[in-house]
Amino acid sequence: PTYASYSRDFLGHATVTVQAEGIHIIDLSELHTVASHTCGSNVTFSGPASSRCTLEDDGRICTTYALVSSAPEVAVKNRDRTVWIMKQKILGGTLGKSDKREIVLPHEVAHIYSDDKSSKILLVSSTGDISVADNELNIQSTLICPHQQNFLDVFFFPGTSCTFLPPLFCSSSDSTLLLSIVSVTGKDITIIGKNQVSISHGVSGRKIQHHVIALSCSPCGVLSYINESHTWAAYQLEANSPTTSVTQIGETLALAQSSRLNVHSFGCGMCLLSLGSSLVLLATVTGTPSSEISILLWDMRYGVVIASHAIPIPSALASSIKLGINMSLLLADAGQVLLTLCPANVSRTAPSTSESPYRSIVYIIPLDPNLKSTIAGAIGKTPATSEWLAPNPKVETPAVNDPRSKLLIDMANHLQHNEPHKADEAFFRWVKEHTSASGSSSSNALSISTPVRTLYGYGFVKELLALFFAKEYTEKPQYSPRVTRHLIESRVVSAGMVEGRLLTALKQHGDWESIMLSFNSVVDISEDEMISLAKALVDKQRQSQTDPEVMDVDSNKAWTPTLSAYMLMCVSYPTSPAALRLAIRKHLPDAQDLISILELLDGWTIGGTEEYIRTLLKSVASNVAIERRGGVAPPYDKTISFLQVLLDASFVSLLQFPPSHELLRNIMSRIEPEIELHERMGYLRGALEPFARVQNRIVKERAEGTPRETPNEWRKRRKHQEQQIALGVGLYRLEELII
């Protein structure tokens, strides 16, 4: 395997240890090697090397500690106990002569860590024993690992950044994760806390496994692990000598889309890295349909994916997928993370040369160093998270006394027997019963839709719609337009309740009446979905014009609105100009399709502002809101806004299509006088502004049901206003002097 390490004693530089080759110190900012130690093809290493940089009178000195497993000059009895101390001067951009010394330790070493605040070196064996040594590797004290089970990993944290005392090392038995928290002060090593965490639980009835395959811990004491069944849990540690309290954070997660190759091996195919707080970085090899390395940033407190990125399997590692890929994540400075990939189950003596089929790769992944766990960052991440979680196979038993659950079960049974009309009868019978019960206590004049809205919740409506749109009950779901239209008219439906898109699902069932109702009741219809249906109607209109006999053949089909009626709803519906432009470019790239819509917009621009003013004057005179343009055309301002977006998105295509030129000239001839009229009317704004404010106040009071002001009340209010003006007393103008 290939190892990567990072030391705070050598900021901005990573140490890469390559089996049967040597050690390279790489500048992460410029991606070039600043120092190398070639050791030969007969040298293998038992763990990652560590480097530190010190300043001396004649320049910088780079000191590298290499953990040697075997070498021609190392005796057999000293294998895994030998450390080479290699020093090299770095003079500007040149390297000085390398000096190497060999140290044999009393016990084997698998990891080496340096303390950036002192000259101490921490040595960890493959069984979890910890030793403190000086910079010449003279052992000062040793702590034997108290656990007799398999040692997993050790985490060292500086005392300044750690909210509980470091270091922490973990081992594992068949069903328990054993934890020890150790304090290292000078030469003294003291165990200040022990605890154990059960890892034998599963999620949602999944098969129980008892092996940890990935582990991480943050300086604030958030420990998380993934077991063999890809169950992920996180815990908050607090050191209270002589024990350690462990409290679970969030819910236990069941991961999906992960490779199941060699999952029994710790660190194979999956690894974790804590980023502080409850943020954890997960790197895993995903399975079919395409193998790739997925890097996910999770917030374990809320159980959501904050960000994700996918890396294709490098060609150098493609032949090693069946063997498994060892993965490790390492936190570096300046918002960088090192991801190391190397083949698993490969001999240490296998060289990583260009001729060798086994290659290793180290990625440098940029990361925002100011990331924090906040509820604002977790909001809206559920859809992106669901694809990484396994479906919950556990069937929840509905509450016996919940009438809505009983209704869902009853309707589902009717749909399974291909009886949608009975499902409709059960639904409206339930609505009538609960509406009459709630209406009898208030008023008999209440309509059905008013009290029914109080019975609906988001989850209940979503499950109702799933009965008709999801393929859960039958291969071809039975559709009920009556229930769907009732829910839409009650304004309890949103576009996100249906898997996929609401209007698209309604179109598949030919329910254009519900689609037209949705524009008046559903508030989150996307521009992309809106224009995609407009494209379908344009194609249908063109087909009927080219072949008039098509209408006779399709006379038995469901009702379909005209393009004019549908575009009237689209233009009147609130949209975002940017999203609308993208939708038009995506679904209406052909200028010939745009001609049909432009002809409608051209007709709706006739009359323009003058007609709008006449309607507005009638409304002011009668104090009654009058529908503009008789409901046969959208408001003029919305027509102009939609026209502007359409021309922005496709003006070049229209210029290249000669049949559209005459239509564009007609639109221009109608808009130019409107521009001049708006400029002239701008002079009236100041004079008419007081009257507009009074009119808006009257309309608002009428809408809110405010009682009309009597003449006496009006005179008193006017007199009071005149007195205030005479005194010159207003907001922030009254001063009081006390002597």
C-alpha positions in Angstrom: 0.0 0.0 0.0 0.9 3.7 -0.4 0.6 6.0 2.6 0.1 9.7 2.8 0.7 11.8 6.0 0.6 15.5 6.9 2.3 17.1 9.8 1.7 20.6 11.4 5.5 20.8 11.7 5.7 21.1 7.9 2.8 23.2 6.8 1.7 23.0 3.2 3.6 19.8 2.5 2.5 16.1 2.5 4.7 13.1 2.9 3.9 10.2 0.5 5.4 6.8 1.2 5.6 4.4 -1.7 6.3 0.8 -1.2 9.4 -0.6 -2.9 10.4 2.9 -4.1 10.9 5.6 -1.5 9.5 8.7 0.2 8.5 12.0 -1.4 7.7 15.3 0.2 5.2 17.3 -2.0 4.3 21.0 -1.9 0.5 20.9 -2.0 0.2 24.5 -3.3 2.4 24.0 -6.3 2.2 20.2 -6.7 5.9 19.6 -7.0 8.4 17.5 -5.0 10.6 19.5 -2.6 12.5 16.4 -1.3 12.8 12.7 -2.1 14.4 9.7 -0.5 14.9 6.8 -2.9 15.2 3.6 -0.9 15.2 0.9 -3.6 12.8 -1.9 -4.7 13.8 -4.1 -1.8 12.6 -1.8 0.9 9.1 -2.0 2.4 7.5 0.2 5.0 5.2 -0.7 7.9 3.4 2.6 8.0 3.3 6.2 6.7 6.5 8.2 7.1 6.3 11.6 9.0 8.3 14.8 8.1 9.0 18.0 10.0 10.8 21.1 9.0 13.2 23.1 11.3 15.1 26.3 10.8 18.8 26.4 11.3 21.5 29.0 10.6 22.3 27.7 7.1 18.7 27.1 6.0 15.8 24.7 6.5 16.3 21.2 7.5 13.7 18.5 6.5 13.7 15.6 8.9 11.8 12.4 7.8 11.0 9.4 10.0 10.5 6.3 7.9 9.0 3.1 9.4 10.9 0.3 7.8 9.4 -3.2 7.6 12.2 -4.9 5.7 15.3 -3.9 3.9 18.6 -5.6 2.9 20.5 -3.9 5.7 17.8 -4.6 8.3 18.1 -7.8 10.3 15.1 -10.1 10.4 14.7 -9.7 14.1 14.5 -5.9 13.7 11.7 -5.9 11.1 8.8 -3.5 11.8 11.0 -2.1 14.7 13.4 0.0 12.6 13.1 3.7 11.9 15.3 5.6 9.5 15.9 9.2 10.4 16.7 11.0 7.1 17.7 14.7 7.2 18.1 16.9 4.2 18.9 20.6 3.7 16.5 22.7 1.6 18.4 25.7 0.3 16.0 27.8 -1.7 15.0 25.6 -4.6 18.0 23.2 -4.3 18.5 20.2 -2.1 21.5 19.4 0.0 23.1 16.1 0.8 20.9 13.6 2.6 21.9 12.1 5.9 20.4 8.8 7.1 20.5 7.2 10.5 19.0 3.9 11.7 17.2 3.5 15.0 15.9 0.2 16.3 13.0 0.5 18.8 12.1 -2.0 21.5 8.7 -2.7 19.9 7.2 -2.6 16.5 5.8 0.7 15.1 2.9 1.2 12.6 2.2 4.9 13.0 4.4 7.9 14.0 3.1 11.4 14.9 5.0 14.5 15.8 3.8 17.2 18.2 4.0 20.7 16.6 4.2 22.4 20.0 7.2 20.4 21.3 9.9 18.1 20.0 8.1 15.0 21.2 7.4 12.1 18.9 4.5 9.7 19.4 4.9 6.1 18.3 2.0 3.7 17.9 2.2 -0.1 17.3 -0.1 -2.3 15.3 -1.6 -3.5 18.6 -2.3 0.0 19.9 0.7 0.5 22.3 1.7 4.2 22.5 5.3 5.4 23.2 6.6 9.0 23.8 10.1 9.7 22.4 12.3 12.7 21.8 13.3 13.8 18.3 16.1 11.3 18.3 13.6 8.5 19.1 14.8 7.8 22.6 11.8 6.1 24.3 10.7 8.0 27.4 7.5 6.2 28.4 5.2 3.5 27.0 1.5 2.7 27.5 0.3 -0.8 26.7 -3.0 -0.9 24.9 -5.6 -2.0 27.6 -7.7 -3.8 25.0 -6.9 -7.3 23.9 -9.1 -7.2 20.8 -8.3 -6.0 17.2 -6.7 -2.6 17.2 -8.5 -0.3 14.7 -7.1 3.3 14.8 -5.7 6.1 16.9 -6.6 9.8 16.8 -4.3 12.5 18.1 -5.6 16.0 18.7 -3.6 19.1 20.0 -4.8 20.2 23.4 -5.7 23.7 22.2 -8.2 22.4 19.7 -9.6 19.5 21.6 -12.6 19.8 23.9 -11.9 16.5 25.5 -8.5 15.2 26.4 -6.4 13.5 23.6 -5.4 11.0 22.3 -8.2 8.5 21.6 -7.6 4.9 20.4 -10.1 2.3 19.5 -10.2 -1.4 19.1 -13.0 -3.8 18.3 -14.4 -7.1 19.4 -17.1 -9.1 17.6 -19.9 -6.8 18.8 -18.4 -3.9 20.7 -16.2 -0.9 19.8 -13.8 -0.3 22.7 -12.6 3.3 23.4 -9.8 4.6 25.5 -9.0 8.3 26.0 -5.4 9.0 26.9 -3.7 12.2 28.1 -0.1 12.8 27.0 1.7 15.5 29.0 5.4 15.6 28.6 6.7 12.1 29.3 3.6 11.0 31.1 0.8 9.0 29.5 -2.4 8.5 31.5 -5.7 6.8 30.6 -8.4 9.1 31.7 -11.5 7.4 30.3 -12.8 4.1 28.9 -16.1 3.1 27.4 -17.6 0.8 24.8 -20.2 1.2 22.1 -22.3 -1.7 20.7 -22.0 -2.1 17.0 -24.3 -5.1 16.6 -27.4 -3.2 15.8 -28.8 -2.8 12.3 -31.4 -0.5 10.7 -34.9 -1.4 9.6 -34.6 -5.1 9.8 -31.4 -5.4 7.8 -29.0 -8.3 8.5 -26.9 -7.7 11.6 -23.1 -7.6 11.2 -20.5 -7.1 13.8 -17.4 -5.6 12.2 -16.3 -1.9 11.9 -15.1 -1.0 8.4 -14.7 2.8 8.8 -14.1 5.0 11.8 -13.6 8.7 12.5 -13.3 11.1 15.4 -13.2 14.9 15.6 -11.4 17.2 18.1 -14.8 18.0 19.7 -15.4 14.4 20.5 -17.8 13.3 17.7 -17.1 9.6 17.0 -18.7 7.9 14.1 -18.4 4.4 12.6 -19.8 2.3 9.8 -20.2 -1.4 10.4 -20.2 -4.3 7.9 -23.9 -4.0 7.1 -23.2 -0.3 6.1 -25.0 1.0 9.2 -23.7 4.4 10.2 -23.9 5.9 13.7 -22.4 8.9 15.5 -21.8 9.6 19.2 -20.7 12.5 21.3 -17.8 11.6 23.7 -17.2 13.3 27.0 -14.3 12.4 29.2 -15.2 12.1 32.9 -12.4 10.2 34.6 -12.3 7.3 35.1 -15.1 6.7 32.5 -16.3 8.2 29.3 -19.9 9.1 28.6 -21.2 8.3 25.1 -24.4 9.9 23.7 -25.7 9.1 20.3 -26.1 12.0 17.8 -28.9 12.0 15.3 -30.4 8.8 13.9 -28.7 5.6 12.8 -28.3 5.7 9.0 -28.5 2.8 6.5 -26.3 3.5 3.5 -27.0 2.4 0.0 -25.2 2.4 -3.4 -22.0 1.2 -1.8 -19.7 -1.5 -3.1 -19.9 -4.7 -1.1 -16.5 -6.0 -2.2 -14.2 -7.0 0.7 -16.3 -5.1 3.3 -14.8 -7.3 6.0 -11.6 -5.4 5.8 -11.2 -2.1 7.8 -10.6 0.8 5.4 -11.2 -1.2 2.3 -13.7 0.4 -0.1 -14.8 3.1 2.4 -13.3 5.6 4.8 -14.3 8.5 7.0 -12.9 11.8 8.1 -14.3 14.1 10.8 -14.1 17.8 9.9 -15.1 19.2 13.3 -18.6 19.5 14.9 -20.8 16.8 13.4 -19.5 17.1 9.8 -18.1 13.9 8.5 -16.5 13.3 5.0 -17.3 9.9 3.5 -15.4 8.4 0.6 -16.7 5.2 -0.8 -16.6 3.0 -4.0 -20.1 2.8 -5.4 -21.3 -0.2 -7.3 -23.4 -0.7 -10.4 -24.3 0.7 -12.9 -21.0 2.5 -13.0 -18.2 2.2 -10.5 -16.9 5.5 -9.2 -15.6 7.0 -6.1 -18.2 9.2 -4.3 -17.1 11.8 -1.8 -20.0 12.9 0.4 -20.0 15.6 3.1 -22.5 14.5 5.8 -23.9 16.4 8.8 -24.5 13.5 11.2 -26.5 15.7 13.6 -29.3 16.1 11.0 -28.5 13.0 8.9 -28.2 14.9 5.6 -25.7 15.2 2.7 -24.4 18.8 2.5 -22.4 18.3 -0.7 -21.3 15.5 -2.9 -18.8 14.9 -5.7 -18.0 11.8 -7.9 -14.6 10.8 -9.2 -14.4 8.1 -12.0 -12.3 5.0 -11.1 -8.8 5.8 -12.4 -7.7 3.6 -15.2 -4.6 2.7 -13.1 -6.9 1.2 -10.5 -9.5 -0.4 -12.8 -7.8 -3.8 -12.7 -7.7 -3.7 -8.9 -11.5 -3.3 -8.3 -12.1 -7.0 -7.8 -9.2 -7.1 -5.3 -10.6 -4.1 -3.4 -9.3 -0.6 -3.0 -7.8 0.6 0.3 -8.9 4.2 1.0 -7.8 6.8 3.5 -8.7 10.4 4.1 -6.3 12.9 5.7 -7.0 16.5 6.7 -4.4 19.0 5.6 -4.2 22.8 6.2 -5.7 25.6 4.1 -8.9 23.7 3.3 -7.4 20.6 1.7 -8.1 16.9 2.2 -5.8 14.1 0.9 -7.5 11.0 -0.5 -5.2 8.0 -1.0 -6.3 5.1 -3.2 -4.3 1.9 -3.5 -5.0 -1.8 -4.3 -5.8 -4.0 -1.4 -4.3 -7.5 -0.8 -1.2 -6.6 -2.7 2.2 -7.6 -1.4 4.3 -4.8 0.0 7.2 -5.8 -2.2 5.2 -5.2 -5.4 6.8 -2.1 -7.0 4.6 0.9 -8.1 6.4 1.4 -11.4 5.0 2.1 -14.8 5.4 -1.6 -15.7 3.5 -2.8 -12.6 -0.3 -3.4 -12.9 -0.7 -2.1 -9.3 -0.7 1.7 -9.0 -1.6 4.1 -6.3 -3.1 7.6 -6.5 -3.3 10.5 -4.1 -6.0 13.2 -4.7 -5.9 16.7 -3.2 -9.6 17.7 -2.5 -10.3 21.4 -1.8 -12.7 22.0 1.1 -14.2 25.2 2.7 -12.3 25.5 6.0 -15.1 27.5 7.5 -17.7 24.8 7.3 -20.0 24.5 10.3 -23.0 22.4 11.3 -26.1 24.6 11.1 -29.7 23.9 10.7 -29.8 26.4 7.8 -27.2 24.4 5.9 -29.3 21.2 6.4 -32.6 22.6 5.3 -33.6 21.4 1.8 -31.0 18.6 1.7 -33.4 15.7 2.1 -33.9 15.0 -1.7 -30.2 14.8 -2.2 -29.8 12.6 0.8 -32.5 10.0 0.0 -30.5 8.5 -2.9 -27.7 7.6 -0.6 -29.9 5.9 2.0 -31.3 2.4 1.7 -35.1 2.1 1.6 -36.8 1.3 4.8 -38.3 -2.2 4.5 -40.1 -2.0 7.8 -43.8 -1.5 7.3 -45.2 1.0 9.8 -48.5 -0.1 11.3 -51.0 2.8 11.0 -52.8 4.1 14.0 -55.9 2.1 14.7 -57.9 5.2 15.6 -56.7 7.4 12.7 -59.5 7.8 10.2 -57.1 9.0 7.5 -55.1 5.7 7.7 -58.3 3.7 7.5 -59.3 5.7 4.4 -56.0 5.0 2.7 -56.2 1.3 3.4 -59.8 1.2 2.1 -58.9 3.1 -1.1 -55.8 1.0 -1.7 -57.9 -2.2 -1.5 -60.3 -0.9 -4.1 -57.5 0.1 -6.4 -55.9 -3.3 -6.1 -59.2 -4.9 -7.3 -59.4 -2.4 -10.2 -62.3 -0.5 -8.7 -61.4 3.2 -8.8 -65.0 4.3 -8.7 -65.4 2.6 -5.3 -62.2 4.4 -4.1 -63.8 7.7 -5.1 -67.0 6.9 -3.2 -65.0 6.0 -0.1 -63.1 9.2 -0.3 -66.0 11.6 -0.8 -68.1 9.7 1.8 -65.2 10.3 4.3 -65.0 14.0 3.3 -68.8 14.4 3.8 -68.8 12.8 7.2 -65.9 14.8 8.6 -67.1 18.0 6.9 -70.6 17.8 8.4 -69.1 17.0 11.8 -66.9 20.1 11.8 -69.4 22.3 10.1 -72.3 21.6 12.4 -70.5 23.2 15.3 -69.9 26.4 13.5 -72.2 27.2 10.6 -74.4 25.2 8.2 -73.5 27.7 5.4 -69.9 26.6 5.2 -68.9 25.0 1.9 -67.3 21.6 1.8 -63.9 22.8 0.8 -63.5 25.1 3.8 -63.5 22.7 6.7 -62.0 19.9 4.6 -58.7 21.9 4.4 -58.3 21.5 8.1 -58.4 17.7 7.8 -55.5 17.6 5.2 -51.8 17.5 6.0 -48.9 17.3 3.7 -48.1 13.7 4.4 -51.8 12.6 4.0 -52.2 14.4 0.6 -48.9 13.0 -0.6 -50.0 9.4 0.2 -53.4 10.0 -1.4 -51.7 11.1 -4.7 -49.3 8.2 -4.5 -52.3 5.8 -4.7 -53.0 7.1 -8.2 -49.5 7.9 -9.5 -47.1 5.5 -7.9 -46.7 1.9 -9.2 -46.9 0.5 -5.7 -50.3 -1.2 -5.8 -50.6 -2.3 -9.4 -48.3 -2.2 -12.4 -50.6 0.4 -14.0 -52.0 2.6 -11.2 -55.7 3.3 -11.4 -56.3 7.0 -11.7 -59.1 9.1 -10.2 -59.6 12.5 -11.7 -62.4 13.4 -9.2 -60.2 13.0 -6.1 -57.2 14.7 -7.7 -59.3 17.7 -8.8 -60.9 18.0 -5.4 -57.5 18.1 -3.7 -56.2 20.7 -6.2 -59.3 22.9 -5.8 -58.9 22.7 -2.0 -55.3 24.2 -2.5 -53.6 21.4 -0.6 -51.5 20.0 -3.5 -47.9 21.1 -4.3 -45.9 20.0 -7.3 -43.3 18.2 -5.2 -45.9 15.8 -3.7 -45.8 13.6 -6.9 -42.6 11.7 -7.7 -41.3 13.3 -10.9 -43.5 16.3 -11.8 -47.1 17.0 -11.1 -48.2 18.3 -14.5 -46.3 15.6 -16.3 -48.0 12.9 -14.3 -51.4 14.5 -15.0 -50.6 14.7 -18.7 -49.8 10.9 -18.8 -53.3 10.3 -17.5 -54.8 12.8 -20.0 -56.2 14.9 -17.2 -55.8 18.4 -18.8 -58.7 19.7 -16.7 -56.7 19.2 -13.6 -53.7 20.7 -15.3 -55.6 23.9 -16.0 -56.9 24.0 -12.4 -53.4 23.7 -11.1 -52.4 27.1 -12.5 -54.9 28.7 -10.1 -54.2 26.5 -7.0 -50.7 25.1 -7.1 -48.0 27.7 -6.3 -44.8 25.8 -7.2 -45.2 24.8 -10.8 -41.8 24.8 -12.5 -41.1 26.8 -15.6 -39.5 23.7 -17.2 -42.6 21.6 -16.7 -44.9 24.4 -17.9 -43.0 24.9 -21.2 -42.6 21.2 -21.8 -46.4 20.9 -21.9 -46.7 23.9 -24.2 -44.4 22.1 -26.6 -46.7 19.1 -26.6 -49.7 21.3 -27.4 -47.8 23.0 -30.2 -46.9 19.7 -31.7 -50.6 18.6 -31.5 -51.8 21.8 -33.1 -49.3 21.5 -36.0 -50.3 17.9 -36.5 -54.0 18.8 -36.6 -53.3 21.5 -39.2 -51.3 19.2 -41.5 -53.8 16.4 -41.2 -57.4 17.5 -40.4 -58.7 13.9 -40.3 -56.7 13.3 -37.1 -59.4 15.1 -35.1 -62.0 12.6 -36.2 -59.8 9.6 -35.2 -59.0 11.1 -31.8 -62.6 12.2 -31.1 -62.9 9.6 -28.3 -59.9 10.8 -26.4 -59.9 13.0 -23.4 -60.4 16.7 -23.7 -57.3 18.8 -24.5 -57.2 22.6 -24.2 -56.3 24.8 -27.1 -52.9 26.3 -27.2 -54.4 29.7 -26.6 -56.2 28.6 -23.4 -53.1 26.9 -22.1 -50.8 29.9 -22.9 -53.2 32.2 -21.2 -52.7 30.3 -18.0 -48.9 30.2 -18.5 -48.5 33.9 -19.2 -50.7 34.8 -16.2 -48.8 32.4 -13.8 -45.9 34.0 -11.8 -42.5 32.9 -13.2 -38.8 33.6 -12.9 -37.3 35.2 -16.0 -34.1 33.2 -15.7 -35.7 29.8 -15.3 -38.3 30.7 -18.0 -35.5 31.5 -20.5 -33.8 28.2 -19.8 -37.0 26.3 -20.3 -37.8 28.0 -23.6 -34.3 27.3 -24.9 -34.6 23.6 -23.8 -38.1 22.8 -25.1 -38.7 25.3 -27.9 -35.4 25.5 -29.8 -37.2 25.4 -33.2 -38.3 28.9 -34.5 -41.3 27.2 -36.2 -42.6 26.2 -32.8 -42.3 29.7 -31.5 -44.4 31.2 -34.3 -47.6 29.7 -32.8 -46.9 31.3 -29.4 -45.8 34.6 -30.9 -49.0 34.9 -32.9 -50.9 34.6 -29.6 -48.7 37.2 -27.9 -49.2 39.5 -30.9 -52.9 39.3 -30.5 -52.8 39.9 -26.8 -50.7 43.1 -27.2 -53.6 44.8 -29.1 -55.3 47.5 -27.0 -52.4 47.6 -24.6 -52.2 50.4 -22.0 -55.3 52.3 -23.2 -57.5 49.2 -22.5 -55.8 48.8 -19.2 -56.6 52.4 -18.2 -60.2 52.1 -19.2 -60.6 49.0 -17.1 -58.8 50.7 -14.2 -61.1 53.8 -14.4 -64.2 51.7 -14.3 -62.9 49.9 -11.2 -62.1 53.2 -9.5 -65.5 54.6 -10.3 -67.4 51.6 -9.0 -64.9 50.6 -6.2 -65.2 47.1 -7.5 -62.4 45.0 -9.0 -63.2 44.4 -12.6 -61.5 41.5 -14.5 -59.1 42.9 -17.0 -59.6 42.1 -20.7 -62.6 40.0 -19.9 -60.6 36.9 -19.0 -59.9 36.1 -22.6 -56.4 37.5 -22.5 -53.7 37.8 -19.8 -52.9 41.1 -18.2 -51.0 43.4 -20.5 -48.0 43.8 -18.2 -47.6 40.0 -17.9 -47.9 39.6 -21.6 -45.1 42.1 -22.2 -42.9 40.4 -19.6 -43.4 36.9 -21.1 -42.8 38.4 -24.6 -39.5 40.0 -23.4 -38.3 36.7 -22.0 -39.2 34.7 -25.1 -37.4 37.2 -27.3 -34.3 37.2 -25.0 -34.2 33.4 -25.3 -34.8 32.9 -29.0 -34.4 36.2 -30.9 -31.4 34.9 -32.9 -33.4 31.8 -34.0 -36.3 34.0 -35.0 -34.1 36.3 -37.1 -32.8 33.2 -39.0 -36.3 32.1 -39.7 -37.8 34.4 -42.5 -41.5 33.6 -41.8 -41.2 35.2 -38.4 -40.0 38.6 -39.7 -43.5 40.0 -40.5 -44.8 38.9 -37.1 -41.9 40.6 -35.3 -42.6 43.8 -37.2 -46.3 43.7 -36.2 -45.3 43.3 -32.5 -42.8 46.1 -32.8 -45.4 48.4 -34.4 -47.7 47.9 -31.4 -45.1 48.2 -28.7 -43.4 51.5 -29.9 -46.6 53.6 -29.3 -46.9 52.1 -25.8 -43.4 53.3 -25.0 -44.2 56.8 -26.0 -47.5 56.7 -24.0 -45.7 55.5 -20.9 -43.3 58.4 -21.2 -46.1 61.0 -21.5 -48.0 59.5 -18.6 -44.9 59.7 -16.4 -45.6 63.4 -16.0 -48.9 62.7 -14.3 -47.4 60.5 -11.6 -46.8 63.3 -9.1 -50.2 64.9 -9.5 -52.1 61.6 -9.3 -50.1 60.0 -6.5 -52.3 61.2 -3.6 -55.5 60.0 -5.3 -53.8 56.6 -5.9 -53.0 56.3 -2.2 -56.5 57.1 -1.2 -57.9 54.5 -3.7 -55.5 51.8 -2.5 -56.6 52.5 1.1 -60.3 52.3 0.2 -59.8 49.0 -1.6 -57.7 47.6 1.3 -60.4 48.6 3.9 -63.1 47.1 1.7 -61.2 43.8 1.4 -60.4 43.6 5.1 -64.0 44.5 6.1 -63.1 47.7 7.8 -66.3 49.8 8.6 -66.7 52.8 6.4 -65.7 56.2 7.9 -68.7 58.5 8.7 -68.6 62.2 7.6 -68.1 63.3 11.3 -65.2 60.9 11.8 -63.7 62.1 8.5 -64.0 65.8 9.7 -62.4 65.1 13.0 -59.5 63.2 11.4 -59.0 66.0 8.9 -59.0 68.7 11.6 -56.5 66.7 13.7 -54.2 66.4 10.7 -54.4 70.2 10.0 -53.5 70.9 13.7 -50.5 68.6 13.6 -49.3 70.3 10.4 -49.7 73.8 12.0 -47.7 72.7 15.0 -45.0 71.2 12.8 -45.1 68.1 15.0 -44.3 64.9 13.2 -42.2 61.8 13.4 -38.7 62.5 14.9 -39.6 66.3 15.2 -40.9 66.5 18.8 -38.3 67.6 21.3 -38.7 67.9 25.0 -36.5 70.1 27.3 -36.6 69.5 31.0 -35.0 72.2 33.3 
